[in-house]
Amino acid sequence: MEFKEFDSNKLMYVTNRPDLVFTEGDGMWLTDHNGKRYLDYLQGWAVNALGHAPQCIADALTEQGKKLINPSPAFFNAPSIELANLLTENSAFDRVFFANSGAEANEGAIKLARKWGKKNPATNGDARFEIITFKHSFHGRTIATMSASGKDGWDTMFAPQVPGFPKATLNDLASVEALITKHTVAVMLEPVQGEGGVIPATKEFMQGLRRLTKQANILLIVDEVQSGMGRTGELFGYQLSGIEPDIMTLGKGIGGGVPLAALLAREEIACFEAGEQGGTYNGNPLMTAVGVAVIKELLKPGFMDTVRERGAYLRQRSLEISEKYGFEGERGEGLLRALQLGRDIGPQIVEAARNMEPVGLLLNSPRPNLLRFMPSLNVTKEEIDQMFAMLEEVLAKVEK
């Protein structure tokens, strides 16, 4: 079937897309409308924690779809209660609010922090509403989360921004301390800046940030939309540092591909009052049943051990190819990693890899000087080896 037979012009333009339509997926593989297969190292931008079309998600959708899809968030439903319990039992948090996207969860975190600040004003009575965020951070595409993000150019894209988000420098504690004022209510960061180029916050920085926020009586918010749900080799990225934040947001991997996100908070922080937070589809049983299926897979004995092993192997193979081609190394945590190319050839590699025949390779270059790898958490060593073999074929062409 020719691509021109798909009337794609009816979709609103938001980004450049290649002339292909994906029709099927299985694990680490996608198939397009012509039957061509692609080894997928995007996985929906770290969304498909268990790969494409995992059986446990298909079963959860089928079984729950026959029972109950959405009774409205005005009532309790069993899957949302079960998922909330699984999340709190395995984290430092006591309360959960379910949302549909990471941006929505982050918007909720901003609201919750400001609500807490209103209930706990500065010692002189001044309102506390400012949330310190970080340069090169990414928190979503709503007006408030774009304002919170430190992505270049976003301060003017839909100006004026929402005020109250001064920007510090990741892994520089002094830059955070310098921004704390009587109006500061929280510090918000990604344990690994994904869109910023896979830049991990160091253990020392995270521990120092936790001490600083406690001393200043302000909240620590971790945006784990990309780093959460096993991606870093721990169930949640903050666990790498041995700290306990006040608020956490989840998205992407929590639904394994379906629209599901979560806002978690410690008991004393969860201060929303009736009517202040909600959403038509939030916490619906169809999506939360999938979330239950996903987290149960992650909690199976040995699953996270395998993620750590695969992450170490991906790091090893990245360092090998870096040395061979004179690149600048690699960085990341678990199965969220970046190959630092040292030159702006990322977009050319992405396009050449996708156009390989007879099998394509899907890669991501959030910055032109690096490639980001986001495989499913159950990727095999053979699939890692296959990716690097294909990448070497592409490099031979691009570097030439």
Disulfide bonds with the S-S distance in Angstrom:
none
